[in-house]
């Protein structure tokens, strides 16, 4: 199929065609079904409703600290064991997520015919952009949350030298040390998704290559993604997050007509260009709670679901 550009400005016609295809793909039942089955951490809820909470039994005993405001404790938290089989409930974080990405094209960049192949290639590029933006914004929301300490368990830093090889090995140690601390959420590394800062991702990718693996995912046996930290101005921090698959999710708001992702094209006549903006609203289900019996009373207790690990460079 070829689309001839004639009446409308080149960029506008191209982006409108792209927006229609993207909307048909991202808002389709098939796409949402694939998200729900292949990537279980993507969910959808009706606009105006609260996302459904996630309720999963723990796989092992875990001690949690409670501050019961008991003067006899002299301000120290009480440690109580959260027993195997008890439910962990994941609720939305206080802060919602607005996903927004934009593509701007000048008329001079698009001319002649638009083919299905060129549109398909652009769709793949846009999909990667959405995925990268989503990863950055989700972790950015968590890092900037006023409830960070309730959402994230921070592990002690793992010592490392500054070279790529040393950092790659130290990161593997840090990841598996962190996993050992959160066994209730999954015994295998494949039960988790690993998010790495850009510097950490580069070091671990180097380890994968020199050890004969084609990718980090193959070496680690689970999904690993890179994110650009909003708090790392220099891009040199070596750290990341261990995110349990069964206990966390992102739930997108869906309109009554089934629209999740909105693709809007606007014209900028002053620059002879057009912009396509991609917009979606979502809730991050990462606020962990559990119920414990304390002196005969049932108490709601926060339980951090995400674990942060980091390197201390010597």
Backbone torsions as a table, in degrees:
resi	resn	phi	psi	omega
1	UNK	NA	132.1	175.5
2	UNK	-117.6	137.8	176.0
3	UNK	-111.7	117.1	-179.6
4	UNK	-86.1	129.9	179.1
5	UNK	-88.9	119.8	179.0
6	UNK	-140.0	-69.7	-172.7
7	UNK	-69.5	-46.2	-176.1
8	UNK	-87.9	158.8	173.5
9	UNK	-56.8	146.3	-174.1
10	UNK	-53.2	-52.9	-176.5
11	UNK	-62.4	-39.4	-178.9
12	UNK	-63.1	-48.0	-179.3
13	UNK	-61.8	-42.8	-179.7
14	UNK	-63.0	-48.9	-177.1
15	UNK	-68.7	-33.5	176.9
16	UNK	-66.2	-40.3	176.5
17	UNK	-64.2	-42.5	179.0
18	UNK	-64.5	-42.2	-179.2
19	UNK	-62.4	-40.5	179.4
20	UNK	-63.3	-43.6	-179.8
21	UNK	-67.3	-42.0	179.5
22	UNK	-64.2	-43.2	179.7
23	UNK	-63.6	-41.9	178.8
24	UNK	-63.2	-31.4	179.8
25	UNK	-80.7	-56.4	-172.1
26	UNK	-71.8	-22.6	-179.7
27	UNK	-103.5	9.4	-179.1
28	UNK	-79.5	155.3	177.0
29	UNK	-63.6	-37.8	-179.0
30	UNK	-62.4	-41.8	179.9
31	UNK	-65.5	-44.7	-178.7
32	UNK	-65.7	-38.2	178.1
33	UNK	-64.5	-42.2	178.3
34	UNK	-62.8	-40.8	178.0
35	UNK	-61.2	-41.7	-176.5
36	UNK	-73.0	-23.7	-177.5
37	UNK	-102.2	-43.6	-177.6
38	UNK	-83.0	-38.7	177.9
39	UNK	-121.8	87.6	-170.1
40	UNK	-65.8	-12.8	-179.2
41	UNK	-83.7	0.1	171.7
42	UNK	-100.0	126.7	179.9
43	UNK	-133.7	171.9	-179.4
44	UNK	-140.0	142.8	176.2
45	UNK	-138.1	154.5	-178.3
46	UNK	-68.2	135.4	179.5
47	UNK	-55.0	130.6	-178.1
48	UNK	96.3	-18.0	177.8
49	UNK	-97.0	161.0	174.3
50	UNK	-84.1	141.3	176.8
51	UNK	-61.2	146.6	177.1
52	UNK	-68.6	132.2	178.8
53	UNK	-69.1	157.8	176.2
54	UNK	-99.9	129.9	179.1
55	UNK	-126.3	115.5	-176.1
56	UNK	-133.8	132.4	175.0
57	UNK	-67.8	145.5	176.4
58	UNK	-74.0	155.4	-177.2
59	UNK	-98.5	-9.2	-178.9
60	UNK	-157.9	161.2	176.1
61	UNK	-64.9	145.7	177.1
62	UNK	-146.7	134.0	177.4
63	UNK	-84.5	135.2	175.8
64	UNK	-125.4	152.9	-178.7
65	UNK	-101.0	130.8	178.2
66	UNK	-117.1	133.3	172.4
67	UNK	-100.6	99.1	-173.9
68	UNK	-89.8	9.5	179.5
69	UNK	54.1	36.0	179.4
70	UNK	-93.0	118.9	-176.5
71	UNK	-59.9	-28.0	-178.9
72	UNK	-68.8	-15.6	-179.8
73	UNK	-87.4	-1.6	-179.7
74	UNK	49.9	40.2	175.8
75	UNK	82.3	-6.1	-178.7
76	UNK	-84.9	142.0	-179.9
77	UNK	-70.9	150.4	176.3
78	UNK	-88.5	136.0	-179.8
79	UNK	-101.1	121.7	-179.9
80	UNK	-128.2	142.0	-178.8
81	UNK	-86.0	127.6	174.4
82	UNK	-88.5	113.0	-167.1
83	UNK	-80.3	154.5	178.1
84	UNK	-56.5	137.1	179.8
85	UNK	93.3	-13.9	177.0
86	UNK	-70.2	148.3	-177.0
87	UNK	-80.3	137.0	168.6
88	UNK	-109.1	125.2	-177.6
89	UNK	-105.8	128.9	177.0
90	UNK	-104.3	119.4	179.8
91	UNK	-111.1	166.0	178.0
92	UNK	-64.7	144.2	171.6
93	UNK	-65.4	159.7	-179.6
94	UNK	-59.1	-38.9	-175.9
95	UNK	-90.3	132.0	174.6
96	UNK	-85.0	167.0	-176.8
97	UNK	-116.9	125.5	171.8
98	UNK	-105.9	111.0	177.7
99	UNK	-87.9	124.0	-179.5
100	UNK	-142.8	125.7	176.3
101	UNK	-140.5	152.3	-175.9
102	UNK	-140.0	149.0	174.8
103	UNK	-126.5	127.9	178.1
104	UNK	-116.4	132.5	178.3
105	UNK	-126.9	138.3	172.7
106	UNK	-88.1	151.3	179.7
107	UNK	-57.6	-33.5	-178.0
108	UNK	-67.6	-16.9	-178.5
109	UNK	-86.4	-13.0	-177.4
110	UNK	-131.8	125.6	178.0
111	UNK	-154.8	160.2	176.4
112	UNK	79.7	-122.1	-175.1
113	UNK	-111.2	147.1	171.9
114	UNK	-107.0	123.5	-179.8
115	UNK	-101.0	160.0	176.3
116	UNK	-60.0	-35.2	-179.6
117	UNK	-64.1	-45.0	-179.6
118	UNK	-65.1	-36.7	177.3
119	UNK	-66.4	-41.0	180.0
120	UNK	-63.9	-40.1	177.5
121	UNK	-63.5	-39.3	178.8
122	UNK	-67.4	-37.6	178.3
123	UNK	-60.4	-42.4	178.9
124	UNK	-63.7	-38.5	177.6
125	UNK	-65.7	-43.7	179.4
126	UNK	-63.8	-39.8	178.7
127	UNK	-59.9	-43.5	177.5
128	UNK	-63.7	-39.1	178.8
129	UNK	-63.5	-44.4	179.0
130	UNK	-62.1	-44.2	-179.2
131	UNK	-62.5	-45.7	179.7
132	UNK	-64.4	-42.8	179.5
133	UNK	-63.6	-41.0	-179.0
134	UNK	-63.5	-46.4	179.3
135	UNK	-58.8	-45.4	-179.0
136	UNK	-64.5	-44.3	-175.3
137	UNK	-71.1	-36.7	179.6
138	UNK	-63.2	-50.8	-179.4
139	UNK	-70.3	-31.3	175.1
140	UNK	-63.5	-41.1	178.0
141	UNK	-61.3	-43.6	-178.8
142	UNK	-68.0	-43.5	-178.2
143	UNK	-65.4	-32.0	-177.8
144	UNK	-93.1	-2.8	-177.4
145	UNK	-67.9	142.5	175.6
146	UNK	-68.8	-15.2	178.7
147	UNK	-101.4	24.2	-175.5
148	UNK	-51.6	-44.8	-176.7
149	UNK	-66.4	-23.8	177.7
150	UNK	-84.7	-22.3	-176.9
151	UNK	-93.1	-29.7	-169.7
152	UNK	-127.9	131.9	170.9
153	UNK	-93.2	122.2	-177.6
154	UNK	-97.6	121.6	179.4
155	UNK	-84.1	153.7	172.9
156	UNK	-60.1	149.6	-179.1
157	UNK	-65.7	144.9	174.7
158	UNK	-97.9	127.6	-177.5
159	UNK	-71.3	144.4	-179.2
160	UNK	-156.7	153.8	168.7
161	UNK	-79.6	172.7	-171.8
162	UNK	-87.4	-12.4	-177.2
163	UNK	-72.0	161.4	-179.2
164	UNK	-59.8	-45.7	-178.5
165	UNK	-61.1	-46.9	-178.7
166	UNK	-64.7	-42.9	-179.4
167	UNK	-66.9	-38.2	178.4
168	UNK	-62.1	-43.6	179.0
169	UNK	-67.7	-40.3	-179.9
170	UNK	-66.6	-35.6	178.4
171	UNK	-65.8	-39.6	177.0
172	UNK	-62.2	-42.3	177.2
173	UNK	-62.3	-43.3	-178.7
174	UNK	-64.1	-39.7	-179.2
175	UNK	-64.9	-46.9	-177.5
176	UNK	-73.9	-28.8	173.6
177	UNK	-65.8	-41.3	177.8
178	UNK	-64.6	-41.0	179.9
179	UNK	-61.6	-36.8	179.9
180	UNK	-64.2	-22.0	-179.4
181	UNK	-86.1	-13.2	-174.4
182	UNK	-127.6	38.0	-179.0
183	UNK	-56.9	-29.1	177.8
184	UNK	-58.9	-21.5	-176.5
185	UNK	-96.7	-2.2	179.4
186	UNK	154.0	131.9	-175.9
187	UNK	-87.4	-26.7	-179.3
188	UNK	-102.0	152.3	177.6
189	UNK	-63.5	-27.5	178.5
190	UNK	-66.7	-11.8	175.4
191	UNK	-78.7	-1.9	-176.2
192	UNK	-127.5	157.9	167.9
193	UNK	-107.5	139.4	-178.5
194	UNK	-110.0	122.3	174.2
195	UNK	-105.6	129.6	-176.1
196	UNK	-123.4	140.3	171.3
197	UNK	-61.6	160.6	-176.8
198	UNK	-55.6	-42.8	-179.2
199	UNK	-65.6	-41.9	179.7
200	UNK	-67.3	-39.5	179.8
201	UNK	-61.1	-43.0	179.6
202	UNK	-61.6	-43.7	-179.0
203	UNK	-65.5	-41.8	-178.6
204	UNK	-73.2	-33.0	175.9
205	UNK	-64.0	-38.4	176.5
206	UNK	-60.4	-44.8	178.5
207	UNK	-59.2	-41.8	-179.8
208	UNK	-62.2	-44.8	-177.5
209	UNK	-65.5	-47.5	-176.1
210	UNK	-70.5	-18.0	177.9
211	UNK	-97.1	10.4	172.3
212	UNK	87.4	10.6	178.4
213	UNK	-93.9	149.1	-178.8
214	UNK	-79.7	-18.9	-178.8
215	UNK	-159.2	166.3	174.4
216	UNK	-62.2	-40.1	-177.4
217	UNK	-58.9	-42.0	179.8
218	UNK	-66.2	-42.0	-178.3
219	UNK	-67.2	-43.3	-175.1
220	UNK	-86.3	-19.4	179.5
221	UNK	74.7	22.6	177.8
222	UNK	-158.3	173.0	-179.5
223	UNK	-73.8	130.2	178.2
224	UNK	-129.0	129.5	178.9
225	UNK	-129.9	155.2	178.2
226	UNK	-99.1	146.8	174.8
227	UNK	-137.9	150.4	176.8
228	UNK	-95.0	113.1	-175.9
229	UNK	-69.8	133.0	176.9
230	UNK	-71.8	-21.4	-176.3
231	UNK	-96.8	-0.8	-177.3
232	UNK	-109.8	89.3	-176.3
233	UNK	-65.8	-32.1	-176.0
234	UNK	-91.2	-15.4	-179.2
235	UNK	71.4	24.1	-175.8
236	UNK	-109.6	-3.8	-178.6
237	UNK	-71.3	133.2	177.8
238	UNK	-105.9	96.1	-179.0
239	UNK	-157.5	174.5	179.8
240	UNK	-171.5	-173.3	-176.1
241	UNK	-133.6	143.1	173.3
242	UNK	-104.7	116.9	-172.1
243	UNK	-117.3	116.3	-177.8
244	UNK	-70.8	127.1	-175.6
245	UNK	-62.7	-45.1	-172.5
246	UNK	-73.8	-20.8	-170.8
247	UNK	-105.6	-8.9	-176.7
248	UNK	-129.3	155.4	179.7
249	UNK	-165.2	165.5	169.3
250	UNK	-118.4	127.7	-176.4
251	UNK	-112.8	117.6	-177.8
252	UNK	-86.5	143.2	176.4
253	UNK	-77.2	129.1	-177.0
254	UNK	-119.5	129.2	-179.6
255	UNK	-74.0	171.1	-179.7
256	UNK	-62.8	-24.5	179.4
257	UNK	-89.1	-0.2	178.7
258	UNK	93.4	6.0	-178.9
259	UNK	-80.4	126.7	176.1
260	UNK	-111.7	-51.3	178.9
261	UNK	-102.1	126.6	178.2
262	UNK	-102.5	129.3	179.3
263	UNK	-115.5	109.7	-176.0
264	UNK	-114.4	131.2	178.4
265	UNK	-111.4	126.0	178.4
266	UNK	-126.4	152.3	-176.6
267	UNK	-100.7	139.0	173.7
268	UNK	-118.1	86.2	-175.1
269	UNK	-62.6	-29.0	-177.5
270	UNK	-66.6	-24.4	179.4
271	UNK	-114.1	5.4	-177.7
272	UNK	51.6	50.2	-179.9
273	UNK	-142.2	167.7	176.2
274	UNK	-133.6	152.7	-178.3
275	UNK	-123.7	133.1	169.7
276	UNK	-107.8	121.3	178.6
277	UNK	-107.4	138.3	178.7
278	UNK	-110.1	124.0	-174.8
279	UNK	-130.7	136.6	174.0
280	UNK	-152.7	147.3	176.7
281	UNK	-111.7	139.8	-176.6
282	UNK	-148.6	163.1	173.3
283	UNK	-118.9	138.8	179.0
284	UNK	-97.5	115.1	179.5
285	UNK	-89.1	91.8	-177.0
286	UNK	-144.8	6.9	179.1
287	UNK	-91.9	101.4	-174.2
288	UNK	-85.6	137.2	176.7
289	UNK	-136.5	155.4	171.4
290	UNK	-147.8	162.5	179.2
291	UNK	-108.2	129.6	178.2
292	UNK	-125.2	149.2	176.6
293	UNK	-92.6	117.0	-179.2
294	UNK	-123.1	111.5	179.5
295	UNK	52.6	42.1	176.9
296	UNK	83.1	-1.1	178.9
297	UNK	-113.8	142.0	177.6
298	UNK	-86.3	124.1	-175.6
299	UNK	-120.4	133.2	172.5
300	UNK	-79.9	126.9	-176.7
301	UNK	-125.1	133.5	175.7
302	UNK	-73.4	142.0	179.9
303	UNK	-135.0	107.7	179.3
304	UNK	-57.0	130.4	-178.5
305	UNK	-98.3	-27.7	-175.7
306	UNK	-101.6	140.7	-179.0
307	UNK	-118.0	128.9	177.9
308	UNK	-99.9	133.3	174.4
309	UNK	-123.8	156.0	-177.0
310	UNK	-157.0	165.0	178.2
311	UNK	-109.7	145.9	170.7
312	UNK	-109.3	108.6	-175.6
313	UNK	-80.6	124.2	-178.6
314	UNK	-74.5	NA	NA
